[in-house]
Amino acid sequence: MTDEALLGPWIRRFLLEHVVAERNLASNTQHGYRDALCQLIPFVAKQSKTPVDRLTVVDVSADLVRLFLNDIEVTRQCSIATRNQRLAAIRAVAGFVGEHSPIHIEWSGQIRSIPFKKTGKAVIPYLEKPEIDALLAAPDRRTAQGQRDHALLLFLYNTGARASEAAQVKVGDLDLNAASVKIHGKGGKQRFCPLW
């Protein structure tokens, strides 16, 4: 059996060369791809009764991938969004293999034709003005901790920053002359927000 037929070298190349070196994807995306493959590979090995190190690319058939996706929904009780994330990782691997190995183009097409499930969009709740006022009035501003909490709540309210984004703000990110702050968002994106 050639290295081109074995799944292991392709997974290694995908995770190290493609995801990290070529695409430079965010670490959360890298971990998501890795985790999806860590769940898929033992599942395929068990279903095909083949040791993990002897799995071939074509062992990961479209039918087995559908079975895997159903399993994570039913057995693991994962949401449709999680199922779709796992499928996105599997489709990315299939695209990578098909791009670099002409003998696997048909296999790649079969995997990439597995559809994502539709999911309802979550309604994003928001607070009405009286609720915001009550939230801002909650910290006891006579104490140092209360002043800190009030300032943080005002910052989050004024900038719309996520809690994780607010935690990453450094003194150097503040521009008091322009009354703005640089927010470091998901995926290494940056944005400037005015401070009121």
C-alpha positions in Angstrom: 0.0 0.0 0.0 1.4 3.4 -1.0 1.7 6.4 1.3 -0.7 8.2 -1.1 -3.4 5.6 -0.3 -3.0 5.8 3.5 -5.0 8.3 5.4 -2.5 9.1 8.1 0.0 11.0 5.9 -2.8 13.1 4.4 -4.1 14.0 7.8 -0.6 15.0 8.9 -0.1 17.2 5.8 -3.5 18.7 6.1 -3.1 19.7 9.8 0.6 20.8 9.6 1.1 22.1 6.1 -2.3 23.3 5.0 -4.1 24.5 8.1 -1.1 26.0 9.9 1.5 26.9 7.2 -0.6 27.7 4.1 -3.8 29.0 5.5 -2.6 30.2 8.9 -6.0 29.6 10.4 -6.9 30.8 13.9 -5.9 28.5 16.7 -9.5 27.8 17.6 -10.2 26.7 14.0 -7.1 24.5 14.0 -8.3 22.9 17.2 -11.7 22.4 15.8 -10.4 20.6 12.7 -8.1 18.5 14.9 -10.9 17.5 17.2 -13.2 16.6 14.4 -10.6 14.3 13.0 -9.9 12.8 16.4 -13.5 11.8 16.6 -13.9 10.7 13.0 -10.8 8.5 12.6 -11.6 6.1 15.5 -15.2 5.9 14.4 -14.2 4.9 10.8 -11.6 2.4 12.2 -14.2 0.8 14.3 -16.8 0.6 11.6 -14.4 -0.7 9.0 -12.6 -3.0 11.5 -9.2 -1.6 10.4 -6.4 -0.4 12.6 -6.1 3.4 12.6 -2.6 3.4 11.1 -3.8 1.2 8.2 -6.8 3.3 7.2 -6.9 4.4 3.6 -8.4 7.6 2.2 -11.2 5.7 0.6 -12.1 3.9 3.9 -13.6 7.3 4.9 -16.6 6.8 2.6 -19.4 9.2 2.2 -21.8 6.7 3.8 -19.5 6.4 6.8 -19.2 10.1 7.1 -23.0 10.4 7.1 -23.2 7.6 9.7 -20.6 9.5 11.8 -22.5 12.8 11.6 -25.7 11.0 12.6 -23.8 9.4 15.5 -22.6 12.7 16.9 -26.1 14.0 16.8 -27.8 11.0 18.4 -25.2 9.3 20.6 -23.2 12.4 21.7 -26.3 14.6 21.5 -24.5 17.4 19.7 -26.3 20.3 18.1 -26.8 20.7 14.4 -24.3 23.6 14.6 -21.6 21.2 16.0 -22.5 18.6 13.4 -22.0 21.2 10.7 -18.7 22.2 12.1 -17.5 18.6 12.1 -18.7 18.3 8.5 -16.8 21.5 7.5 -13.6 20.0 8.8 -14.1 16.7 7.0 -15.0 18.6 3.7 -11.8 20.7 4.1 -9.7 17.6 4.4 -11.4 16.1 1.4 -10.8 19.2 -0.6 -7.2 19.2 0.3 -6.7 15.6 -0.6 -8.6 16.0 -3.9 -6.5 19.0 -4.8 -3.2 17.2 -4.3 -4.1 13.7 -5.4 -5.8 13.3 -8.8 -6.7 9.6 -8.0 -8.8 10.9 -5.0 -10.8 13.5 -6.9 -13.9 11.4 -7.2 -13.7 10.5 -3.5 -13.3 14.2 -2.6 -16.4 15.1 -4.6 -18.5 12.5 -2.8 -17.4 13.7 0.6 -17.8 17.4 -0.3 -21.3 16.7 -1.7 -22.6 15.8 1.8 -24.9 18.8 2.6 -24.9 20.8 5.8 -28.1 20.7 7.8 -30.2 23.8 8.0 -30.4 25.3 11.4 -32.6 28.1 12.7 -30.9 31.3 13.5 -30.6 32.1 17.1 -32.5 35.2 18.2 -30.0 37.5 19.8 -31.5 39.0 22.8 -30.8 42.6 23.9 -31.6 44.6 27.0 -34.1 47.5 27.0 -33.0 50.9 28.3 -34.5 50.3 31.8 -32.7 47.0 32.0 -29.3 48.6 31.0 -29.9 51.3 33.6 -30.6 48.7 36.3 -27.5 46.7 35.3 -25.3 49.8 35.4 -26.7 50.8 38.8 -26.1 47.4 40.3 -22.4 47.8 41.3 -21.7 49.7 44.5 -19.6 52.6 43.2 -18.5 53.5 46.8 -16.1 50.6 46.7 -13.1 50.0 44.4 -14.5 46.8 43.1 -17.9 48.5 42.4 -16.1 51.3 40.5 -14.2 48.7 38.5 -17.4 46.7 37.7 -19.3 49.8 36.7 -16.4 50.9 34.4 -16.3 47.5 32.8 -20.0 47.4 32.2 -19.9 50.8 30.7 -17.0 49.7 28.5 -18.9 46.6 27.3 -22.1 48.6 26.7 -20.4 51.4 24.8 -18.1 49.3 22.6 -20.2 46.2 22.1 -17.1 44.1 22.8 -17.2 40.5 23.9 -16.0 39.7 27.4 -13.0 38.0 25.9 -12.2 41.0 23.8 -12.4 43.4 26.8 -10.1 41.1 28.7 -7.4 41.5 26.0 -7.5 45.3 25.9 -4.2 46.8 27.0 -3.4 50.4 28.0 -1.7 50.9 24.7 -5.0 50.1 22.9 -6.6 53.2 24.4 -6.4 56.5 22.5 -7.7 59.1 24.9 -7.1 62.0 22.5 -9.4 60.4 19.9 -11.6 58.9 22.7 -11.4 55.4 21.1 -10.1 51.9 21.8 -8.6 49.2 19.6 -10.5 45.9 20.1 -8.8 42.7 19.1 -11.6 40.4 17.9 -11.9 36.8 16.7 -9.6 35.6 14.0 -7.1 38.3 14.7 -9.4 41.1 13.4 -9.1 44.5 14.9 -11.5 47.3 15.0 -11.6 50.8 16.6 -14.5 51.7 18.8 -15.4 55.2 20.1 -15.6 55.7 23.8 -18.6 57.8 25.0 
